[in-house]
């Protein structure tokens, strides 16, 4: 889910009702989070 109206550079991942802001520019963190979520 991408919140364009708020921050273009961030993605909001919803897991178990918890929203986590993820900086798309940080590939390392995103990769780690993606492995956890998926």
HTML snippet that shows the backbone in 3Dmol.js (N, CA, C, O; Angstrom):
<script src="https://3Dmol.org/build/3Dmol-min.js"></script>
<div id="view" style="width:600px;height:400px;position:relative"></div>
<script>
const pdb = `
ATOM      1  N   UNK A   1       0.853  -1.198   0.000  1.00  0.00           N
ATOM      2  CA  UNK A   1       0.000   0.000   0.000  1.00  0.00           C
ATOM      3  C   UNK A   1       0.890   1.250   0.000  1.00  0.00           C
ATOM      4  O   UNK A   1       1.744   1.406   0.873  1.00  0.00           O
ATOM      5  N   UNK A   2       0.692   2.117  -0.958  1.00  0.00           N
ATOM      6  CA  UNK A   2       1.512   3.318  -1.042  1.00  0.00           C
ATOM      7  C   UNK A   2       0.675   4.543  -0.737  1.00  0.00           C
ATOM      8  O   UNK A   2      -0.323   4.814  -1.404  1.00  0.00           O
ATOM      9  N   UNK A   3       1.098   5.283   0.287  1.00  0.00           N
ATOM     10  CA  UNK A   3       0.378   6.501   0.647  1.00  0.00           C
ATOM     11  C   UNK A   3       0.968   7.669  -0.120  1.00  0.00           C
ATOM     12  O   UNK A   3       1.897   8.324   0.353  1.00  0.00           O
ATOM     13  N   UNK A   4       0.429   7.932  -1.305  1.00  0.00           N
ATOM     14  CA  UNK A   4       0.974   9.005  -2.126  1.00  0.00           C
ATOM     15  C   UNK A   4       0.662  10.381  -1.521  1.00  0.00           C
ATOM     16  O   UNK A   4       1.447  11.319  -1.659  1.00  0.00           O
ATOM     17  N   UNK A   5      -0.467  10.486  -0.866  1.00  0.00           N
ATOM     18  CA  UNK A   5      -0.894  11.779  -0.335  1.00  0.00           C
ATOM     19  C   UNK A   5      -0.027  12.209   0.851  1.00  0.00           C
ATOM     20  O   UNK A   5       0.027  13.390   1.194  1.00  0.00           O
ATOM     21  N   UNK A   6       0.646  11.245   1.469  1.00  0.00           N
ATOM     22  CA  UNK A   6       1.479  11.592   2.621  1.00  0.00           C
ATOM     23  C   UNK A   6       2.939  11.730   2.220  1.00  0.00           C
ATOM     24  O   UNK A   6       3.462  12.840   2.125  1.00  0.00           O
ATOM     25  N   UNK A   7       3.586  10.612   1.989  1.00  0.00           N
ATOM     26  CA  UNK A   7       5.014  10.656   1.663  1.00  0.00           C
ATOM     27  C   UNK A   7       5.285   9.750   0.459  1.00  0.00           C
ATOM     28  O   UNK A   7       5.038   8.545   0.513  1.00  0.00           O
ATOM     29  N   UNK A   8       5.785  10.330  -0.610  1.00  0.00           N
ATOM     30  CA  UNK A   8       6.027   9.560  -1.828  1.00  0.00           C
ATOM     31  C   UNK A   8       7.157   8.554  -1.635  1.00  0.00           C
ATOM     32  O   UNK A   8       7.173   7.499  -2.269  1.00  0.00           O
ATOM     33  N   UNK A   9       8.090   8.885  -0.765  1.00  0.00           N
ATOM     34  CA  UNK A   9       9.289   8.068  -0.622  1.00  0.00           C
ATOM     35  C   UNK A   9       9.088   6.909   0.351  1.00  0.00           C
ATOM     36  O   UNK A   9       9.998   6.109   0.565  1.00  0.00           O
ATOM     37  N   UNK A  10       7.903   6.821   0.935  1.00  0.00           N
ATOM     38  CA  UNK A  10       7.689   5.787   1.930  1.00  0.00           C
ATOM     39  C   UNK A  10       6.555   4.860   1.539  1.00  0.00           C
ATOM     40  O   UNK A  10       5.615   5.248   0.845  1.00  0.00           O
ATOM     41  N   UNK A  11       6.667   3.642   1.996  1.00  0.00           N
ATOM     42  CA  UNK A  11       5.623   2.654   1.795  1.00  0.00           C
ATOM     43  C   UNK A  11       5.069   2.259   3.159  1.00  0.00           C
ATOM     44  O   UNK A  11       5.802   2.220   4.147  1.00  0.00           O
ATOM     45  N   UNK A  12       3.794   1.972   3.207  1.00  0.00           N
ATOM     46  CA  UNK A  12       3.221   1.532   4.481  1.00  0.00           C
ATOM     47  C   UNK A  12       2.839   0.059   4.368  1.00  0.00           C
ATOM     48  O   UNK A  12       1.956  -0.311   3.593  1.00  0.00           O
ATOM     49  N   UNK A  13       3.512  -0.764   5.146  1.00  0.00           N
ATOM     50  CA  UNK A  13       3.211  -2.184   5.159  1.00  0.00           C
ATOM     51  C   UNK A  13       2.300  -2.480   6.343  1.00  0.00           C
ATOM     52  O   UNK A  13       2.594  -2.091   7.473  1.00  0.00           O
ATOM     53  N   UNK A  14       1.196  -3.168   6.081  1.00  0.00           N
ATOM     54  CA  UNK A  14       0.277  -3.496   7.172  1.00  0.00           C
ATOM     55  C   UNK A  14       0.404  -4.978   7.518  1.00  0.00           C
ATOM     56  O   UNK A  14       0.115  -5.845   6.693  1.00  0.00           O
ATOM     57  N   UNK A  15       0.834  -5.252   8.726  1.00  0.00           N
ATOM     58  CA  UNK A  15       0.988  -6.633   9.170  1.00  0.00           C
ATOM     59  C   UNK A  15       0.320  -6.800  10.523  1.00  0.00           C
ATOM     60  O   UNK A  15       0.686  -6.138  11.495  1.00  0.00           O
ATOM     61  N   UNK A  16      -0.649  -7.678  10.578  1.00  0.00           N
ATOM     62  CA  UNK A  16      -1.370  -7.931  11.834  1.00  0.00           C
ATOM     63  C   UNK A  16      -1.951  -6.644  12.410  1.00  0.00           C
ATOM     64  O   UNK A  16      -1.977  -6.451  13.626  1.00  0.00           O
ATOM     65  N   UNK A  17      -2.416  -5.766  11.522  1.00  0.00           N
ATOM     66  CA  UNK A  17      -3.041  -4.530  11.977  1.00  0.00           C
ATOM     67  C   UNK A  17      -2.037  -3.457  12.372  1.00  0.00           C
ATOM     68  O   UNK A  17      -2.419  -2.384  12.838  1.00  0.00           O
ATOM     69  N   UNK A  18      -0.746  -3.749  12.186  1.00  0.00           N
ATOM     70  CA  UNK A  18       0.279  -2.767  12.542  1.00  0.00           C
ATOM     71  C   UNK A  18       0.858  -2.141  11.284  1.00  0.00           C
ATOM     72  O   UNK A  18       1.317  -2.842  10.382  1.00  0.00           O
ATOM     73  N   UNK A  19       0.832  -0.805  11.231  1.00  0.00           N
ATOM     74  CA  UNK A  19       1.352  -0.113  10.066  1.00  0.00           C
ATOM     75  C   UNK A  19       2.826   0.247  10.264  1.00  0.00           C
ATOM     76  O   UNK A  19       3.202   0.869  11.258  1.00  0.00           O
ATOM     77  N   UNK A  20       3.639  -0.152   9.309  1.00  0.00           N
ATOM     78  CA  UNK A  20       5.063   0.123   9.408  1.00  0.00           C
ATOM     79  C   UNK A  20       5.504   0.969   8.232  1.00  0.00           C
ATOM     80  O   UNK A  20       5.324   0.587   7.076  1.00  0.00           O
ATOM     81  N   UNK A  21       6.084   2.124   8.534  1.00  0.00           N
ATOM     82  CA  UNK A  21       6.592   2.981   7.471  1.00  0.00           C
ATOM     83  C   UNK A  21       7.948   2.488   7.016  1.00  0.00           C
ATOM     84  O   UNK A  21       8.857   2.305   7.826  1.00  0.00           O
ATOM     85  N   UNK A  22       8.083   2.273   5.718  1.00  0.00           N
ATOM     86  CA  UNK A  22       9.336   1.759   5.188  1.00  0.00           C
ATOM     87  C   UNK A  22       9.869   2.709   4.128  1.00  0.00           C
ATOM     88  O   UNK A  22       9.170   3.051   3.174  1.00  0.00           O
ATOM     89  N   UNK A  23      11.103   3.126   4.303  1.00  0.00           N
ATOM     90  CA  UNK A  23      11.726   4.006   3.336  1.00  0.00           C
ATOM     91  C   UNK A  23      12.138   3.194   2.118  1.00  0.00           C
ATOM     92  O   UNK A  23      12.992   2.313   2.218  1.00  0.00           O
ATOM     93  N   UNK A  24      11.543   3.482   0.982  1.00  0.00           N
ATOM     94  CA  UNK A  24      11.820   2.723  -0.231  1.00  0.00           C
ATOM     95  C   UNK A  24      13.283   2.857  -0.647  1.00  0.00           C
ATOM     96  O   UNK A  24      13.813   2.001  -1.355  1.00  0.00           O
ATOM     97  N   UNK A  25      13.931   3.931  -0.207  1.00  0.00           N
ATOM     98  CA  UNK A  25      15.323   4.148  -0.583  1.00  0.00           C
ATOM     99  C   UNK A  25      16.252   3.232   0.179  1.00  0.00           C
ATOM    100  O   UNK A  25      17.391   3.014  -0.232  1.00  0.00           O
ATOM    101  N   UNK A  26      15.772   2.693   1.292  1.00  0.00           N
ATOM    102  CA  UNK A  26      16.609   1.785   2.076  1.00  0.00           C
ATOM    103  C   UNK A  26      16.307   0.357   1.644  1.00  0.00           C
ATOM    104  O   UNK A  26      15.437  -0.299   2.216  1.00  0.00           O
ATOM    105  N   UNK A  27      17.015  -0.114   0.647  1.00  0.00           N
ATOM    106  CA  UNK A  27      16.729  -1.438   0.085  1.00  0.00           C
ATOM    107  C   UNK A  27      17.037  -2.545   1.071  1.00  0.00           C
ATOM    108  O   UNK A  27      16.346  -3.562   1.113  1.00  0.00           O
ATOM    109  N   UNK A  28      18.073  -2.345   1.860  1.00  0.00           N
ATOM    110  CA  UNK A  28      18.479  -3.379   2.812  1.00  0.00           C
ATOM    111  C   UNK A  28      17.376  -3.629   3.833  1.00  0.00           C
ATOM    112  O   UNK A  28      17.015  -4.773   4.111  1.00  0.00           O
ATOM    113  N   UNK A  29      16.842  -2.530   4.391  1.00  0.00           N
ATOM    114  CA  UNK A  29      15.783  -2.666   5.392  1.00  0.00           C
ATOM    115  C   UNK A  29      14.534  -3.225   4.751  1.00  0.00           C
ATOM    116  O   UNK A  29      13.838  -4.053   5.338  1.00  0.00           O
ATOM    117  N   UNK A  30      14.247  -2.759   3.516  1.00  0.00           N
ATOM    118  CA  UNK A  30      13.055  -3.218   2.827  1.00  0.00           C
ATOM    119  C   UNK A  30      13.152  -4.707   2.560  1.00  0.00           C
ATOM    120  O   UNK A  30      12.174  -5.438   2.713  1.00  0.00           O
ATOM    121  N   UNK A  31      14.336  -5.157   2.159  1.00  0.00           N
ATOM    122  CA  UNK A  31      14.518  -6.567   1.859  1.00  0.00           C
ATOM    123  C   UNK A  31      14.299  -7.398   3.107  1.00  0.00           C
ATOM    124  O   UNK A  31      13.663  -8.452   3.061  1.00  0.00           O
ATOM    125  N   UNK A  32      14.829  -6.917   4.227  1.00  0.00           N
ATOM    126  CA  UNK A  32      14.688  -7.633   5.491  1.00  0.00           C
ATOM    127  C   UNK A  32      13.223  -7.699   5.892  1.00  0.00           C
ATOM    128  O   UNK A  32      12.741  -8.742   6.334  1.00  0.00           O
ATOM    129  N   UNK A  33      12.513  -6.582   5.738  1.00  0.00           N
ATOM    130  CA  UNK A  33      11.107  -6.539   6.112  1.00  0.00           C
ATOM    131  C   UNK A  33      10.280  -7.431   5.190  1.00  0.00           C
ATOM    132  O   UNK A  33       9.373  -8.131   5.640  1.00  0.00           O
ATOM    133  N   UNK A  34      10.598  -7.402   3.902  1.00  0.00           N
ATOM    134  CA  UNK A  34       9.865  -8.217   2.942  1.00  0.00           C
ATOM    135  C   UNK A  34      10.019  -9.698   3.253  1.00  0.00           C
ATOM    136  O   UNK A  34       9.069 -10.469   3.112  1.00  0.00           O
ATOM    137  N   UNK A  35      11.207 -10.095   3.674  1.00  0.00           N
ATOM    138  CA  UNK A  35      11.432 -11.491   4.025  1.00  0.00           C
ATOM    139  C   UNK A  35      10.614 -11.877   5.240  1.00  0.00           C
ATOM    140  O   UNK A  35      10.170 -13.017   5.371  1.00  0.00           O
ATOM    141  N   UNK A  36      10.420 -10.906   6.133  1.00  0.00           N
ATOM    142  CA  UNK A  36       9.652 -11.188   7.343  1.00  0.00           C
ATOM    143  C   UNK A  36       8.161 -11.249   7.038  1.00  0.00           C
ATOM    144  O   UNK A  36       7.449 -12.114   7.550  1.00  0.00           O
ATOM    145  N   UNK A  37       7.693 -10.324   6.199  1.00  0.00           N
ATOM    146  CA  UNK A  37       6.262 -10.233   5.911  1.00  0.00           C
ATOM    147  C   UNK A  37       5.809 -11.353   4.989  1.00  0.00           C
ATOM    148  O   UNK A  37       4.815 -12.028   5.255  1.00  0.00           O
ATOM    149  N   UNK A  38       6.548 -11.543   3.904  1.00  0.00           N
ATOM    150  CA  UNK A  38       6.109 -12.531   2.915  1.00  0.00           C
ATOM    151  C   UNK A  38       6.460 -13.913   3.408  1.00  0.00           C
ATOM    152  O   UNK A  38       6.179 -14.900   2.728  1.00  0.00           O
TER     153      UNK A  38
END
`;
const viewer = $3Dmol.createViewer("view");
viewer.addModel(pdb, "pdb");
viewer.setStyle({}, {cartoon: {color: "spectrum"}});
viewer.zoomTo();
viewer.render();
</script>
